[in-house]
Amino acid sequence: MTESAFTSRMLRALRAAMPEATIWKISDRYTAGIPDFCVLRRGVIVNTIATLCEVKLLKNGKHANNHHKAKLFVPLQQETLKRIGGWMLIWSEPQKKGYLFRPDALGDKPWHEVEALGFAELVERIRRTF
């Protein structure tokens, strides 16, 4: 599975789980540093709430055994997510588990120590959080 295929699968699931939201895939080769997708929902206090998320895929081989040591993010992505309060979604294809977190909220905790979730659990967590 490619990162693009995983992102498409996730967006289909989110659109089904969040019919009231507008969900855009915004990644392409011209948007370096901008997260992969955006969830827009009507807020009670503000008119619209936007949440952005960057997706990374750990495949068999390259990062499978040493995923916690893998350099997954370029500095521009990390800085952008911290500045906007965006989210990171890492999917481990070998484990069929994902990690959802805000980089600015990790502190000294490594990302791979965040609770690992199955695909359906990720969709539900995003639906409740975003």
ZIBELGI-V334882 format. One record per pair of residues at least 6 apart in sequence whose ideal C-beta (glycine too) atoms are under 7 Angstrom apart, sorted by the first residue. I is the first residue (numbers start at 1). J is the second residue. If there is no record, write none. Layout:
# ZIBELGI-V334882
{{I:J} {I:J}}
This chain:
# ZIBELGI-V334882
{{1:57} {1:93} {3:55} {3:56} {3:57} {6:55} {6:57} {6:91} {7:25} {7:36} {7:37} {7:55} {11:23} {11:25} {11:37} {13:123} {14:23} {14:123} {14:126} {15:23} {17:123} {17:127} {18:127} {20:41} {21:39} {21:40} {21:41} {22:40} {23:37} {23:39} {24:37} {24:38} {25:36} {25:37} {26:34} {26:36} {26:37} {26:38} {27:36} {32:76} {33:76} {33:77} {33:80} {34:80} {35:52} {35:53} {35:54} {35:81} {35:86} {36:53} {36:54} {36:55} {37:53} {38:50} {38:52} {39:51} {39:130} {40:48} {40:50} {41:49} {42:48} {43:49} {51:87} {51:130} {52:84} {52:86} {53:86} {53:87} {53:89} {54:77} {54:81} {54:86} {54:88} {55:89} {56:72} {56:90} {57:91} {57:93} {58:64} {58:67} {58:90} {58:91} {58:92} {58:93} {59:93} {60:93} {60:94} {63:70} {64:94} {67:92} {67:112} {68:110} {68:112} {72:90} {78:103} {80:86} {81:88} {81:103} {82:103} {82:104} {85:102} {85:104} {87:100} {87:101} {87:102} {88:101} {88:103} {89:98} {89:100} {90:98} {90:99} {90:111} {91:98} {92:98} {95:116} {96:118} {97:116} {97:117} {97:118} {98:117} {98:119} {98:122} {99:111} {99:112} {99:114} {99:116} {100:117} {100:122} {100:125} {100:126} {101:111} {101:114} {117:125}}
